[in-house]
Amino acid sequence: MTKALTKGILFDTESYLGGFGASGALRQEALEVGPLELALVLRYDMRRYFVLHTDDDAPDAPTTSHWLTARVELSGPLTEIEGHGLRWIGGVGYRRYFDDTDDGALDFRDYVQFLCGLQVATPELMVSSLTLQGAVYVGEDVFGWTVGIAAGF
């Protein structure tokens, strides 16, 4: 019965989307305070999405989403593992969405992000570092979390 009630909302929908976007960032790297490093980031992102094919009756007009992010990150040395420097990372950020419509596609406009992670230097690989990072998002009518892995070049 749940499947019948949610048909076309959560299940049994097939859509193919396309998209493109651009971003620009200003980043102040490595302001050193003793063994700690402080980074400041200001970033603007824009994405344009369009429906290539859908079997749902949902609107298939292209949508544009853009947002501004400001973030402060602090990192410091933790230990060494087999000659690779391991660092901790912590930070706080703010993201503000600017939608084409007045009501907003996400039902919220902004949130604060609290992040932490571990980063290991890998100079002998094709990447300079590998990072395991998690974050919690908190805002009015929004709460969430994420975990990810990143490679630095």
LUMMARGU-963258 format. One line per field, with one value per residue: residue number from 1; residue in one letter; chain; y, x, z of N, C-alpha, C in turn. Coordinates in nm, 4 decimals, decimal comma. Last residue first. Example, Ala and Ser with C-alpha at 12.3 -4.5 7.8 and 13.67 -1.06 7.14 Angstrom:
2
resi [2:1] .
resn [S:A] .
chain [A:A] .
n_v [-0,2250:-0,5690] .
n_u [1,2850:1,3190] .
n_w [0,7080:0,7800] .
ca_v [-0,1060:-0,4500] .
ca_u [1,3670:1,2300] .
ca_w [0,7140:0,7800] .
c_v [0,0030:-0,3300] .
c_u [1,2900:1,3200] .
c_w [0,7870:0,7800] .
END
This chain:
153
resi [153:152:151:150:149:148:147:146:145:144:143:142:141:140:139:138:137:136:135:134:133:132:131:130:129:128:127:126:125:124:123:122:121:120:119:118:117:116:115:114:113:112:111:110:109:108:107:106:105:104:103:102:101:100:99:98:97:96:95:94:93:92:91:90:89:88:87:86:85:84:83:82:81:80:79:78:77:76:75:74:73:72:71:70:69:68:67:66:65:64:63:62:61:60:59:58:57:56:55:54:53:52:51:50:49:48:47:46:45:44:43:42:41:40:39:38:37:36:35:34:33:32:31:30:29:28:27:26:25:24:23:22:21:20:19:18:17:16:15:14:13:12:11:10:9:8:7:6:5:4:3:2:1] .
resn [F:G:A:A:I:G:V:T:W:G:F:V:D:E:G:V:Y:V:A:G:Q:L:T:L:S:S:V:M:L:E:P:T:A:V:Q:L:G:C:L:F:Q:V:Y:D:R:F:D:L:A:G:D:D:T:D:D:F:Y:R:R:Y:G:V:G:G:I:W:R:L:G:H:G:E:I:E:T:L:P:G:S:L:E:V:R:A:T:L:W:H:S:T:T:P:A:D:P:A:D:D:D:T:H:L:V:F:Y:R:R:M:D:Y:R:L:V:L:A:L:E:L:P:G:V:E:L:A:E:Q:R:L:A:G:S:A:G:F:G:G:L:Y:S:E:T:D:F:L:I:G:K:T:L:A:K:T:M] .
chain [A:A:A:A:A:A:A:A:A:A:A:A:A:A:A:A:A:A:A:A:A:A:A:A:A:A:A:A:A:A:A:A:A:A:A:A:A:A:A:A:A:A:A:A:A:A:A:A:A:A:A:A:A:A:A:A:A:A:A:A:A:A:A:A:A:A:A:A:A:A:A:A:A:A:A:A:A:A:A:A:A:A:A:A:A:A:A:A:A:A:A:A:A:A:A:A:A:A:A:A:A:A:A:A:A:A:A:A:A:A:A:A:A:A:A:A:A:A:A:A:A:A:A:A:A:A:A:A:A:A:A:A:A:A:A:A:A:A:A:A:A:A:A:A:A:A:A:A:A:A:A:A:A] .
n_v [1,7522:1,5491:1,3754:1,2802:1,1370:1,2089:1,2458:1,4599:1,5581:1,7937:1,9973:2,2721:2,4752:2,6675:2,4402:2,2544:1,9738:1,8310:1,6235:1,4717:1,3264:1,2282:1,2857:1,2733:1,4554:1,4606:1,1878:0,9945:0,9453:1,0598:1,2288:1,2346:1,3129:1,2891:1,4213:1,4090:1,6389:1,8327:2,1114:2,2515:2,4997:2,6501:2,7549:2,8802:2,8393:2,5814:2,4581:2,4240:2,6035:2,8995:3,0946:3,2462:3,1003:3,0719:3,1071:3,0940:2,9899:3,0018:2,8603:2,8723:2,6759:2,5723:2,2993:2,0987:1,8286:1,6839:1,4940:1,3006:1,2376:0,9328:0,7473:0,5759:0,8420:1,0915:1,3223:1,5891:1,9409:2,1100:2,3606:2,5226:2,7201:2,8846:2,9883:3,0583:3,0303:3,0740:2,9385:2,8501:2,6758:2,6523:2,4225:2,3612:2,1750:1,9667:1,8771:1,5326:1,2990:1,0688:0,9753:1,1850:1,3157:1,5425:1,8387:2,0286:2,2724:2,4568:2,6142:2,7959:2,9193:3,0836:3,1076:3,1640:3,0586:3,0449:2,8511:2,8126:2,5760:2,5397:2,5752:2,9231:2,9803:3,0672:3,0424:2,8670:3,0527:3,1828:3,1697:3,2094:3,0568:2,9740:2,7507:2,6211:2,3625:2,1445:1,8471:1,6263:1,3317:1,1099:0,9090:0,7190:0,6021:0,4252:0,6463:0,8947:0,9695:0,7605:0,6234:0,6237:0,4518:0,2116:0,1634:0,1233:-0,1182] .
n_u [4,5110:4,3458:4,0449:3,8124:3,5177:3,2585:2,9401:2,6923:2,3686:2,1165:1,8339:1,6170:1,4645:1,7451:2,0260:2,3176:2,5043:2,8175:3,0603:3,3816:3,6422:3,9538:4,1805:4,5074:4,7343:4,8373:4,8340:4,9966:5,2297:5,4120:5,2722:5,0320:4,9145:4,5833:4,3432:4,0206:3,7697:3,4665:3,2356:2,9226:2,7409:2,4227:2,2121:1,9295:1,6707:1,4342:1,3011:1,4213:1,3280:1,1560:0,9643:1,0551:1,3033:1,5743:1,7604:2,0386:2,1568:2,4437:2,6318:2,9153:3,1247:3,4063:3,6311:3,9264:4,1458:4,4645:4,7018:4,9894:5,2536:5,4128:5,5755:5,3842:5,2211:5,2374:4,9846:4,8754:4,8833:4,5786:4,3512:4,0491:3,8559:3,5636:3,3650:3,0797:2,9113:2,6208:2,4518:2,1905:2,0228:1,7712:1,6046:1,3867:1,0835:0,9152:0,7003:0,5913:0,4953:0,7544:0,9506:1,1804:1,4845:1,6276:1,5879:1,8605:2,0264:2,3010:2,4607:2,7156:2,8830:3,1457:3,3250:3,5884:3,7817:4,0811:4,2677:4,5391:4,7292:4,9562:5,1941:5,1604:4,9647:4,9616:4,7501:4,6911:4,5152:4,2266:4,0468:3,7672:3,6211:3,3475:3,1924:2,9303:2,7624:2,5060:2,3162:2,0394:1,8657:1,6115:1,4016:1,1439:0,9867:0,9358:0,9117:0,8331:0,6345:0,5456:0,3822:0,2988:0,0811:0,1955:0,3748:0,1982:0,0823] .
n_w [-0,5245:-0,2868:-0,2585:-0,0032:0,1153:0,3591:0,5009:0,6470:0,7689:0,8782:0,8888:0,8597:0,9738:0,9962:1,0332:1,0011:0,9195:0,9766:0,8138:0,7589:0,5639:0,4812:0,2194:0,0917:-0,1208:-0,3751:-0,6064:-0,6998:-0,4230:-0,2570:-0,0790:0,0988:0,4201:0,5344:0,7508:0,8926:1,0197:1,0393:1,0404:1,0293:0,8654:0,8508:0,5762:0,3831:0,2872:0,2181:0,0157:-0,2309:-0,4146:-0,3371:-0,3736:-0,5920:-0,8081:-0,8428:-0,5296:-0,3529:-0,0321:0,1636:0,4238:0,6268:0,8494:1,0329:1,1159:1,1231:1,0927:1,1635:0,9734:0,9391:0,7191:0,6858:0,8101:0,9299:1,0367:1,2862:1,4072:1,3803:1,3105:1,2067:1,0858:1,0221:0,8030:0,7273:0,4487:0,2609:-0,0448:-0,2327:-0,5217:-0,7501:-1,0010:-1,2382:-1,4518:-1,7321:-1,6879:-1,6375:-1,3676:-1,3654:-1,4537:-1,5505:-1,7012:-1,8754:-2,0045:-1,9418:-1,7740:-1,6438:-1,4436:-1,3609:-1,0875:-0,9371:-0,6461:-0,4846:-0,1774:0,0297:0,3035:0,4829:0,7093:0,9236:1,0981:1,3753:1,5033:1,4739:1,2416:0,9018:0,6569:0,4271:0,1776:0,0962:-0,1931:-0,3826:-0,6660:-0,8711:-1,0987:-1,3021:-1,4906:-1,6079:-1,6808:-1,7116:-1,6117:-1,6456:-1,4426:-1,3334:-1,0491:-0,8395:-0,5520:-0,4583:-0,6482:-0,8005:-0,5277:-0,2678:-0,2584:-0,3437:-0,1340:0,0759:0,0000] .
ca_v [1,7445:1,6788:1,3670:1,3729:1,1192:1,1960:1,1908:1,3985:1,5254:1,6806:1,9325:2,1797:2,3719:2,6687:2,5649:2,2984:2,0942:1,8406:1,7537:1,4653:1,4431:1,1735:1,3398:1,2071:1,4227:1,5116:1,2899:1,0970:0,9065:0,9637:1,2889:1,1222:1,3544:1,2275:1,4331:1,3682:1,5350:1,7805:2,0003:2,2233:2,3693:2,6544:2,6711:2,8802:2,9297:2,6548:2,4913:2,3423:2,4615:2,8185:2,9976:3,3092:3,1204:3,1501:3,0340:3,1959:2,9566:3,0724:2,8529:2,9215:2,7453:2,6150:2,4250:2,1415:1,9443:1,6982:1,6206:1,2965:1,3284:1,0220:0,8592:0,5261:0,6999:1,0376:1,2236:1,4910:1,8083:2,0987:2,2263:2,5196:2,5883:2,8997:2,8844:3,1177:2,9616:3,1349:2,9574:2,9096:2,6874:2,7048:2,4965:2,3735:2,2989:1,9345:1,9782:1,6503:1,4188:1,1300:0,9076:1,1424:1,2240:1,4818:1,7018:2,0140:2,1350:2,4582:2,4906:2,8022:2,8093:3,1000:3,0374:3,2269:3,0260:3,1170:2,8771:2,8679:2,6473:2,5367:2,4544:2,8142:3,0257:2,9827:3,1445:2,8529:2,9301:3,2271:3,0912:3,2828:3,0564:3,0548:2,8038:2,6861:2,4675:2,2045:1,9705:1,6784:1,4741:1,1353:1,0381:0,7127:0,7153:0,3994:0,5212:0,8382:1,0654:0,8845:0,6060:0,7051:0,5902:0,2716:0,1827:0,2394:0,0000] .
ca_u [4,6101:4,4018:4,1849:3,8588:3,6601:3,3166:3,0736:2,7568:2,5106:2,1683:1,9378:1,7096:1,3959:1,6018:1,9622:2,2120:2,4403:2,6795:3,0030:3,2400:3,5809:3,8263:4,1093:4,3770:4,6751:4,9222:4,7627:4,9575:5,1195:5,4636:5,3493:5,0715:4,9976:4,7160:4,4103:4,1606:3,8244:3,5898:3,3063:3,0332:2,8058:2,5586:2,2460:2,0674:1,7594:1,5199:1,2252:1,4676:1,3069:1,2768:0,9448:1,0425:1,1660:1,5009:1,6859:1,9630:2,1057:2,3198:2,5906:2,7792:3,0911:3,2670:3,5896:3,7991:4,0845:4,3225:4,6553:4,8445:5,1966:5,3119:5,6381:5,4805:5,1959:5,2874:5,0907:4,8258:4,9450:4,7031:4,4094:4,1682:3,9079:3,6905:3,4105:3,1933:2,9626:2,7430:2,4723:2,3197:2,0471:1,9020:1,6137:1,5211:1,1514:1,0477:0,7495:0,6502:0,4278:0,6679:0,8224:1,1162:1,3715:1,6455:1,5370:1,7502:1,9811:2,1833:2,4318:2,5947:2,8529:3,0156:3,3000:3,4667:3,7281:3,9554:4,2309:4,4060:4,7077:4,8227:5,1808:5,2360:4,9620:5,0165:4,7870:4,8045:4,5767:4,3500:4,0932:3,8798:3,6546:3,4669:3,2145:3,0592:2,7759:2,6379:2,3463:2,1670:1,8915:1,7498:1,4344:1,2707:1,0052:0,8820:0,9464:0,9587:0,6930:0,5736:0,4166:0,4163:0,0631:0,0888:0,4262:0,2880:0,0000] .
ca_w [-0,6320:-0,3214:-0,2992:-0,1073:0,0944:0,2270:0,5174:0,5314:0,7869:0,8018:0,9677:0,7946:0,8941:1,0195:0,9936:1,0916:0,8678:1,0229:0,8473:0,7909:0,6261:0,5255:0,3339:0,0992:0,0083:-0,2672:-0,5303:-0,7959:-0,5111:-0,3546:-0,1894:0,0140:0,3069:0,5307:0,6211:0,9007:0,9351:1,0984:0,9779:1,1202:0,8517:0,9025:0,6905:0,4305:0,2145:0,3105:0,1357:-0,1193:-0,4426:-0,3210:-0,2649:-0,4608:-0,7647:-0,9418:-0,6316:-0,4245:-0,1650:0,1315:0,2830:0,6072:0,7259:1,0343:1,0550:1,1799:1,0269:1,1926:1,0290:0,9592:0,8178:0,6278:0,7413:0,8309:1,0144:1,1597:1,4258:1,4763:1,3058:1,2803:1,0851:1,1051:0,8391:0,7974:0,5415:0,3324:0,0733:-0,1852:-0,3785:-0,7207:-0,8584:-1,2043:-1,3269:-1,6734:-1,7269:-1,6908:-1,4630:-1,2990:-1,5018:-1,4506:-1,7180:-1,7517:-2,0212:-2,0736:-1,7839:-1,7366:-1,4630:-1,4469:-1,1600:-1,0160:-0,7376:-0,5492:-0,3042:-0,0176:0,1716:0,4629:0,5695:0,9097:0,9722:1,3168:1,4213:1,5354:1,3800:1,0068:0,7533:0,5184:0,2305:0,1607:-0,0798:-0,3274:-0,5237:-0,8512:-0,9654:-1,2857:-1,3917:-1,6180:-1,6102:-1,7571:-1,6015:-1,6849:-1,5033:-1,4056:-1,1387:-0,9733:-0,6189:-0,4101:-0,5556:-0,8690:-0,6683:-0,3007:-0,2146:-0,4234:-0,2689:0,0785:0,0000] .
c_v [1,8611:1,6634:1,5066:1,3475:1,2114:1,1771:1,1732:1,3459:1,4617:1,6592:1,8128:2,1267:2,2803:2,5717:2,5600:2,4320:2,1296:1,9754:1,7365:1,6032:1,4188:1,2842:1,2642:1,2535:1,3492:1,4797:1,3344:1,2096:1,0189:0,9124:1,1888:1,1724:1,2310:1,2742:1,3722:1,3726:1,5053:1,6688:1,9586:2,1001:2,3608:2,5129:2,6948:2,7811:2,9195:2,7368:2,5521:2,3624:2,3748:2,6706:2,9088:3,2074:3,1791:3,1835:3,1287:3,1245:3,0736:3,0389:2,9181:2,9139:2,7891:2,6941:2,4534:2,2713:1,9741:1,8263:1,6108:1,4249:1,3201:1,1071:0,9563:0,6393:0,6563:0,8885:1,1861:1,3911:1,7170:1,9570:2,2275:2,3770:2,6044:2,7596:2,9208:3,0156:3,0398:3,0650:3,0170:2,9415:2,7524:2,7163:2,5412:2,4552:2,3023:2,0590:1,9450:1,7498:1,5462:1,2554:0,9592:1,0723:1,1931:1,3900:1,6534:1,8658:2,1334:2,3134:2,5077:2,6715:2,8364:2,9863:3,0633:3,1713:3,1042:3,0926:2,9447:2,8967:2,6883:2,6164:2,4451:2,6917:2,9153:3,0531:3,0669:2,9792:2,9596:3,1057:3,1479:3,2073:3,1461:3,0617:2,8863:2,7321:2,5254:2,3155:2,0207:1,8064:1,5076:1,2856:1,0419:0,8453:0,7019:0,5193:0,5190:0,7184:1,0157:0,9921:0,7419:0,6919:0,6805:0,4189:0,2496:0,2686:0,1265] .
c_u [4,7036:4,5106:4,2308:4,0053:3,7005:3,4658:3,1306:2,8941:2,5637:2,3145:1,9855:1,8102:1,4910:1,5354:1,8153:2,1572:2,3232:2,6268:2,8599:3,1905:3,4330:3,7615:3,9796:4,3101:4,5433:4,8670:4,8504:4,8801:5,0906:5,3546:5,4003:5,1538:5,0446:4,7885:4,5495:4,2194:3,9692:3,6407:3,4287:3,1052:2,9206:2,6138:2,3906:2,0861:1,9050:1,6176:1,3106:1,3881:1,3402:1,2473:1,0667:1,0313:1,1632:1,3599:1,6180:1,8935:2,0264:2,2817:2,4539:2,7489:2,9465:3,2423:3,4428:3,7582:3,9529:4,2739:4,5076:4,8031:5,0453:5,2516:5,5420:5,5381:5,2856:5,2594:5,1461:4,9357:4,8888:4,7569:4,5407:4,2206:4,0356:3,7334:3,5454:3,2344:3,0801:2,7836:2,6089:2,3279:2,1835:1,9110:1,7577:1,5175:1,2901:1,1190:0,8913:0,6973:0,4825:0,6051:0,7206:0,9861:1,3142:1,5286:1,5556:1,7162:1,8659:2,1483:2,3023:2,5805:2,7218:2,9983:3,1577:3,4422:3,5996:3,9093:4,0944:4,3810:4,5618:4,8187:5,0453:5,2272:5,0297:5,0140:4,8331:4,8451:4,6785:4,4087:4,2251:3,9206:3,7733:3,4947:3,3421:3,0705:2,9154:2,6448:2,4859:2,1937:2,0271:1,7686:1,5815:1,2919:1,1410:0,8879:0,8895:1,0056:0,8293:0,6330:0,4326:0,4588:0,1778:0,0696:0,3218:0,3399:0,0881] .
c_w [-0,6271:-0,4268:-0,3400:-0,1359:-0,0208:0,2287:0,3774:0,5712:0,6589:0,8315:0,8866:0,8961:0,8177:0,9226:1,0277:1,0429:0,9583:0,9743:0,8950:0,8285:0,6502:0,6069:0,3565:0,2275:-0,0101:-0,1291:-0,4138:-0,7277:-0,6108:-0,4496:-0,2923:-0,1043:0,2313:0,4045:0,6313:0,7609:0,9659:1,0078:1,0578:1,0663:0,9530:0,8971:0,7302:0,5450:0,2580:0,2280:0,2458:0,0087:-0,3217:-0,3381:-0,2434:-0,3477:-0,6243:-0,8946:-0,7281:-0,5394:-0,2215:-0,0118:0,2670:0,4583:0,7238:0,9064:1,0729:1,1150:1,0991:1,1247:1,0619:1,0295:0,8212:0,7381:0,6746:0,7457:0,8995:1,1552:1,2888:1,5099:1,4154:1,2755:1,1607:1,1035:0,9204:0,8398:0,6013:0,4389:0,1304:-0,0552:-0,3506:-0,5728:-0,8391:-1,0531:-1,3047:-1,5440:-1,6634:-1,7425:-1,5085:-1,4044:-1,4373:-1,5111:-1,6168:-1,7840:-1,8844:-2,1064:-1,9269:-1,7480:-1,5623:-1,4771:-1,2387:-1,0918:-0,8107:-0,6497:-0,3529:-0,1574:0,1479:0,3202:0,5665:0,7621:0,9636:1,1870:1,3497:1,4469:1,4606:1,1419:0,8765:0,5921:0,3385:0,2314:-0,0296:-0,2016:-0,4954:-0,7024:-0,9653:-1,1414:-1,3898:-1,5149:-1,6398:-1,6813:-1,6601:-1,6875:-1,5382:-1,4755:-1,2038:-1,0663:-0,7604:-0,4918:-0,5101:-0,7798:-0,7366:-0,4458:-0,2583:-0,3875:-0,3582:-0,0610:0,0000] .
END
